[in-house]
Amino acid sequence: MSGEAQPIDYQKEMVGTVKVTERDQLDLERLTQWFEANVEGFAGPISYSKFKGGQSNPTYRIDTPAASYVLRRQPFGKLLPSAHAVDREYKAMTGLYPTGFPVPRTFGLCEDPDVIGSKFFVMSMADGRSLWNGALPDNTPEERREIYNAMIDTMADLHLKKPDEIGLGDFGKPVDYCARQISRWTKQYKLSETEHQPKMERLIEWLPETIPPQHESSVVHGDYRLDNMIFAKDENRVLAVLDWELSTLGDPIADFSYLMLNWHNPADGRAGLLGLDIEALGIPSQDEAVERYVARTGYPVPPMDWYFAYNLFRLAGIMQGIKKRVIDGTASSAHAKQMSERVTPLIERAYEFAIAAGMPE
């Protein structure tokens, strides 16, 4: 297994839609009936295509003569426990939308697998820009700084929402977030394990024993990065934050450190910035990003080596699930195989950050 994935033009490969393959087709008659019963203002007929991205939960563009919608469903076939939680995505966005936080409007959640074969929900389609490359090659230095500042400010605003005030007080346990996440992803990793990884076993042993104290509790996104957002077409403003599958109540610093990990991820055409001259590009440094987040939230941000190890460990658990689905033939995205090849490099880097955070070798 190679150490680093080869660069890919993700903007070209992942944005846009493709014709729906036979295995991903939906029952349009039943889906139309569901839309008629649940979506205000709906008028058919329906045509549909599938978004290229989304190796976790298959995502469709639903078009009608008057409007366009987005449908997110669980993959068909056997699923790991608590994985592909489209109901969590639905609940998070339904709670946040009335507050003015940038998420799509939700229209309904269907938990009846008889409609299209799996659980799904429908939301409005955000008409804006999808950005994949953290270097933002098509932007000026001033525009890049505005985009990064918008990402940081939007995350800070999420972390300042009071869950009890927006109907999300029962969205998860407010304490012991990292302990729960480590336990969850250890179990998921073991359920999808395909080979023995001694360094992963060491992380599974060390991380639960060394968790920093959790000072605050908030709604956390769990996968907050550039390509999970839609930006306005005519200004550098976050129009919609997408992909809430991993959201819950938890430690905002763990969530924020996941975003900061991009400053340490190799620049490969996606969100990573390591190796770029970010000062010349106009992108804030990690210290500047932390300072901006702290100024907006007032939350203390400690040294992040432990959090980086934790987040990379968690990513390795997620990617191992994708790897298992590739082997089983149920992965949704054309890029799932390449994603699955990241497991070992993620474990290696998590181990390095754990050593930096004080883990004995």
C-alpha positions as CSV (number, residue, x, y, z in Angstrom):
1,M,0.0,0.0,0.0
2,S,1.5,3.3,-1.0
3,G,2.3,6.0,1.6
4,E,0.7,9.0,-0.3
5,A,-2.1,9.1,-2.8
6,Q,-1.4,10.6,-6.1
7,P,-2.8,14.1,-6.8
8,I,-6.2,14.2,-8.4
9,D,-8.2,17.0,-9.9
10,Y,-11.0,16.6,-7.4
11,Q,-12.9,19.6,-8.7
12,K,-13.2,17.9,-12.0
13,E,-13.7,14.4,-10.7
14,M,-16.2,15.0,-7.9
15,V,-18.4,18.0,-8.6
16,G,-21.4,17.5,-10.8
17,T,-23.7,14.6,-11.5
18,V,-23.7,11.4,-13.5
19,K,-26.4,9.2,-14.9
20,V,-27.7,6.8,-12.2
21,T,-26.4,3.3,-12.6
22,E,-28.7,0.3,-12.4
23,R,-27.7,-0.6,-8.8
24,D,-28.4,3.0,-7.6
25,Q,-31.8,3.5,-9.2
26,L,-34.8,4.6,-7.2
27,D,-38.4,3.7,-7.5
28,L,-39.7,7.0,-9.0
29,E,-43.4,6.1,-8.7
30,R,-43.1,5.5,-4.9
31,L,-40.7,8.5,-4.5
32,T,-43.2,10.8,-6.3
33,Q,-45.9,9.6,-3.9
34,W,-43.7,10.4,-1.0
35,F,-42.8,13.9,-2.4
36,E,-46.5,14.6,-2.9
37,A,-47.3,13.8,0.7
38,N,-44.3,15.5,2.3
39,V,-42.8,18.3,0.2
40,E,-44.6,21.6,0.3
41,G,-45.1,23.0,-3.2
42,F,-44.0,19.9,-5.0
43,A,-45.2,19.3,-8.5
44,G,-43.8,16.5,-10.7
45,P,-42.7,14.9,-12.8
46,I,-39.4,13.9,-11.3
47,S,-36.1,13.4,-13.2
48,Y,-32.9,12.6,-11.3
49,S,-29.2,12.1,-11.4
50,K,-26.5,11.2,-8.9
51,F,-23.8,13.4,-7.5
52,K,-20.3,12.1,-8.2
53,G,-19.1,12.7,-4.6
54,G,-20.5,11.2,-1.4
55,Q,-18.8,7.8,-0.9
56,S,-20.6,7.5,2.5
57,N,-24.3,8.3,1.8
58,P,-25.3,8.3,-1.9
59,T,-26.7,11.7,-2.9
60,Y,-29.1,12.5,-5.7
61,R,-30.2,15.6,-7.5
62,I,-34.0,15.6,-7.9
63,D,-35.3,17.9,-10.6
64,T,-38.9,19.0,-11.3
65,P,-40.2,21.6,-13.7
66,A,-40.3,24.2,-10.9
67,A,-37.7,23.3,-8.4
68,S,-34.6,21.2,-7.6
69,Y,-34.0,19.2,-4.5
70,V,-31.3,17.0,-3.0
71,L,-32.0,13.5,-1.7
72,R,-29.5,11.7,0.7
73,R,-30.0,8.0,1.4
74,Q,-28.2,5.3,3.2
75,P,-26.3,2.8,1.0
76,F,-28.2,-0.3,0.1
77,G,-27.0,-3.5,1.7
78,K,-25.7,-4.4,5.2
79,L,-24.5,-1.4,7.2
80,L,-22.3,-1.1,10.3
81,P,-24.1,-0.1,13.5
82,S,-24.7,3.7,13.7
83,A,-23.0,4.3,10.4
84,H,-24.6,6.3,7.5
85,A,-26.8,8.3,9.9
86,V,-28.9,10.2,7.5
87,D,-31.4,10.8,10.3
88,R,-28.7,12.6,12.3
89,E,-28.0,14.8,9.3
90,Y,-31.7,15.6,9.0
91,K,-32.1,16.4,12.7
92,A,-29.0,18.7,12.8
93,M,-30.1,20.7,9.8
94,T,-33.7,20.9,10.8
95,G,-32.6,22.3,14.2
96,L,-30.1,24.8,12.7
97,Y,-32.0,26.1,9.7
98,P,-34.5,28.3,11.7
99,T,-31.6,30.0,13.5
100,G,-30.2,31.4,10.3
101,F,-27.2,29.2,10.3
102,P,-26.2,28.3,6.7
103,V,-27.7,24.9,6.1
104,P,-30.2,23.7,3.4
105,R,-33.9,23.6,4.3
106,T,-35.1,20.1,5.1
107,F,-38.4,18.8,3.8
108,G,-38.8,15.4,5.3
109,L,-37.1,12.2,6.6
110,C,-38.4,8.8,5.4
111,E,-37.5,5.8,7.6
112,D,-39.6,3.4,5.6
113,P,-37.2,1.3,3.5
114,D,-40.2,0.2,1.3
115,V,-40.2,3.6,-0.5
116,I,-36.8,3.5,-2.2
117,G,-35.0,0.6,-0.4
118,S,-33.3,2.6,2.4
119,K,-33.7,5.4,4.8
120,F,-33.5,8.9,3.2
121,F,-34.2,12.6,3.6
122,V,-34.8,15.5,1.2
123,M,-33.5,19.0,1.4
124,S,-33.3,22.2,-0.7
125,M,-30.4,22.5,-3.2
126,A,-27.9,25.2,-2.4
127,D,-27.1,27.0,-5.6
128,G,-23.5,28.2,-5.2
129,R,-19.9,27.3,-5.6
130,S,-18.2,24.0,-4.6
131,L,-14.6,24.4,-3.7
132,W,-12.3,21.4,-3.3
133,N,-8.7,22.6,-3.6
134,G,-7.5,24.2,-0.4
135,A,-5.0,26.3,-2.3
136,L,-8.0,28.0,-4.1
137,P,-6.0,28.4,-7.3
138,D,-8.8,30.5,-9.0
139,N,-8.9,33.1,-6.3
140,T,-6.8,36.2,-5.3
141,P,-4.9,36.3,-2.0
142,E,-7.6,38.7,-0.7
143,E,-10.4,36.3,-1.7
144,R,-8.6,33.3,-0.2
145,R,-8.3,35.1,3.2
146,E,-12.0,36.0,3.0
147,I,-13.0,32.3,2.2
148,Y,-10.9,30.9,5.1
149,N,-12.1,33.6,7.5
150,A,-15.7,32.8,6.5
151,M,-15.0,29.1,7.2
152,I,-13.6,29.9,10.7
153,D,-16.3,32.3,11.6
154,T,-19.1,29.9,10.5
155,M,-17.6,27.1,12.6
156,A,-17.3,29.5,15.6
157,D,-21.0,30.5,15.1
158,L,-22.0,26.8,15.1
159,H,-20.1,26.2,18.4
160,L,-21.8,29.2,20.0
161,K,-25.4,27.8,19.4
162,K,-27.0,26.6,22.5
163,P,-28.3,23.1,21.8
164,D,-31.2,23.4,24.3
165,E,-32.4,26.6,22.6
166,I,-32.6,25.1,19.1
167,G,-34.2,21.7,19.8
168,L,-31.0,19.8,19.8
169,G,-30.6,19.3,23.6
170,D,-31.1,15.5,23.1
171,F,-28.8,15.3,20.1
172,G,-26.1,13.5,22.1
173,K,-24.4,13.5,25.5
174,P,-22.8,16.9,26.2
175,V,-19.8,15.5,28.1
176,D,-17.0,12.9,27.4
177,Y,-17.2,13.5,23.7
178,C,-13.7,12.3,22.8
179,A,-14.0,9.2,25.0
180,R,-17.2,8.3,23.2
181,Q,-15.8,9.0,19.8
182,I,-12.7,6.9,20.5
183,S,-14.9,4.0,21.7
184,R,-17.2,4.3,18.7
185,W,-14.5,4.4,16.1
186,T,-12.5,1.6,17.8
187,K,-15.6,-0.6,17.5
188,Q,-16.3,0.4,13.9
189,Y,-12.6,-0.2,13.0
190,K,-12.7,-3.6,14.6
191,L,-16.0,-4.5,12.8
192,S,-14.4,-3.6,9.4
193,E,-10.8,-4.6,10.1
194,T,-9.1,-6.3,7.2
195,E,-5.5,-6.5,8.5
196,H,-3.6,-6.2,11.7
197,Q,-2.1,-2.7,12.3
198,P,0.2,-2.6,15.4
199,K,0.3,1.2,15.5
200,M,-3.5,1.4,15.4
201,E,-3.6,-1.0,18.3
202,R,-1.2,1.3,20.2
203,L,-3.4,4.3,19.5
204,I,-6.5,2.4,20.7
205,E,-4.7,1.7,23.9
206,W,-3.2,5.2,24.5
207,L,-5.8,7.7,23.4
208,P,-8.5,6.9,25.9
209,E,-6.0,7.2,28.8
210,T,-4.8,10.7,27.8
211,I,-8.0,12.7,26.9
212,P,-7.7,16.5,27.6
213,P,-10.5,18.0,29.7
214,Q,-13.6,19.1,27.8
215,H,-14.3,22.8,28.8
216,E,-17.4,23.4,26.6
217,S,-20.1,21.5,24.9
218,S,-21.8,22.4,21.6
219,V,-23.2,21.0,18.4
220,V,-20.1,19.6,16.5
221,H,-20.1,18.9,12.8
222,G,-17.6,16.1,12.8
223,D,-16.4,16.6,9.2
224,Y,-16.0,20.3,8.8
225,R,-13.9,21.1,5.7
226,L,-13.8,23.1,2.5
227,D,-15.5,20.5,0.3
228,N,-18.4,20.0,2.7
229,M,-19.5,23.6,2.1
230,I,-21.2,25.5,-0.7
231,F,-20.1,29.2,-1.1
232,A,-22.2,32.0,-2.5
233,K,-21.6,32.6,-6.2
234,D,-21.1,36.3,-5.9
235,E,-19.4,36.7,-2.5
236,N,-17.0,34.8,-0.2
237,R,-19.7,33.7,2.2
238,V,-20.7,30.2,3.3
239,L,-24.1,29.5,1.7
240,A,-24.5,26.0,3.2
241,V,-22.6,23.6,5.4
242,L,-23.3,20.0,4.2
243,D,-22.7,16.4,5.3
244,W,-23.9,16.3,9.0
245,E,-23.7,12.5,9.3
246,L,-21.1,12.7,12.1
247,S,-22.6,15.6,14.0
248,T,-23.6,15.3,17.6
249,L,-23.1,17.2,20.9
250,G,-19.5,17.4,21.9
251,D,-16.2,19.2,22.4
252,P,-15.9,22.2,20.0
253,I,-12.1,22.1,20.3
254,A,-12.0,18.5,18.9
255,D,-14.2,19.8,16.0
256,F,-12.1,22.9,15.5
257,S,-8.8,20.9,15.5
258,Y,-10.2,18.8,12.7
259,L,-10.4,21.9,10.5
260,M,-6.9,22.9,11.7
261,L,-5.5,19.5,10.7
262,N,-5.7,20.8,7.1
263,W,-2.7,23.0,7.8
264,H,-0.8,19.7,8.5
265,N,-2.2,17.6,5.6
266,P,-0.2,17.5,2.4
267,A,-1.4,19.7,-0.4
268,D,-2.9,17.1,-2.9
269,G,-5.6,19.0,-4.6
270,R,-8.0,18.7,-1.7
271,A,-8.2,20.6,1.6
272,G,-4.5,20.0,2.7
273,L,-2.2,23.0,2.9
274,L,1.2,21.5,4.0
275,G,3.9,22.4,1.5
276,L,2.2,25.6,0.2
277,D,3.4,29.1,0.7
278,I,0.2,30.1,2.5
279,E,1.5,33.6,3.4
280,A,2.0,34.4,-0.3
281,L,-1.4,32.8,-1.1
282,G,-3.1,35.0,1.5
283,I,-4.3,32.0,3.6
284,P,-4.3,32.6,7.3
285,S,-1.6,30.7,9.3
286,Q,-2.7,28.2,11.9
287,D,-1.9,30.7,14.6
288,E,-4.0,33.4,12.9
289,A,-6.9,30.9,12.5
290,V,-6.8,29.9,16.1
291,E,-6.6,33.6,17.2
292,R,-9.7,34.4,15.1
293,Y,-11.7,31.4,16.4
294,V,-10.8,32.3,20.1
295,A,-11.7,35.9,19.5
296,R,-15.2,34.9,18.3
297,T,-15.9,32.1,20.8
298,G,-13.8,32.9,23.9
299,Y,-13.0,29.2,24.1
300,P,-9.5,28.2,25.2
301,V,-7.6,26.3,22.5
302,P,-4.7,24.2,23.9
303,P,-1.8,22.7,22.0
304,M,-3.3,20.4,19.4
305,D,-1.0,17.5,18.9
306,W,-3.2,15.2,20.9
307,Y,-6.3,16.4,19.0
308,F,-4.5,15.9,15.7
309,A,-3.7,12.3,16.7
310,Y,-7.3,11.7,17.8
311,N,-8.7,13.1,14.6
312,L,-6.4,11.1,12.3
313,F,-7.2,8.0,14.3
314,R,-10.9,8.7,13.8
315,L,-10.4,9.3,10.1
316,A,-8.6,6.0,9.9
317,G,-11.6,4.3,11.4
318,I,-13.9,5.9,8.9
319,M,-11.7,5.0,6.0
320,Q,-11.4,1.4,7.2
321,G,-15.2,1.2,6.9
322,I,-14.9,2.5,3.3
323,K,-12.2,-0.1,2.6
324,K,-14.3,-2.9,3.9
325,R,-17.2,-1.7,1.7
326,V,-14.8,-1.7,-1.3
327,I,-13.9,-5.3,-0.6
328,D,-17.5,-6.2,-0.1
329,G,-18.5,-4.4,-3.3
330,T,-21.0,-1.9,-1.7
331,A,-19.0,1.3,-1.7
332,S,-20.9,4.2,-3.4
333,S,-18.3,6.5,-4.9
334,A,-15.9,5.9,-7.8
335,H,-13.2,7.2,-5.5
336,A,-14.0,4.9,-2.6
337,K,-11.1,2.6,-3.5
338,Q,-8.6,5.4,-3.4
339,M,-10.0,6.7,-0.2
340,S,-9.6,3.3,1.3
341,E,-5.9,3.3,0.5
342,R,-5.5,6.1,3.0
343,V,-6.0,3.9,6.1
344,T,-2.3,3.0,6.7
345,P,-1.0,6.6,6.0
346,L,-3.6,8.0,8.4
347,I,-2.5,5.6,11.1
348,E,1.1,6.4,10.6
349,R,0.5,10.2,10.9
350,A,-1.8,9.7,13.9
351,Y,1.0,7.8,15.6
352,E,3.5,10.6,14.9
353,F,1.3,13.2,16.4
354,A,0.7,10.9,19.4
355,I,4.4,10.7,19.9
356,A,4.6,14.5,19.8
357,A,1.8,14.7,22.4
358,G,3.8,12.5,24.8
359,M,2.9,8.9,23.9
360,P,5.9,6.6,24.8
361,E,7.3,4.8,21.8
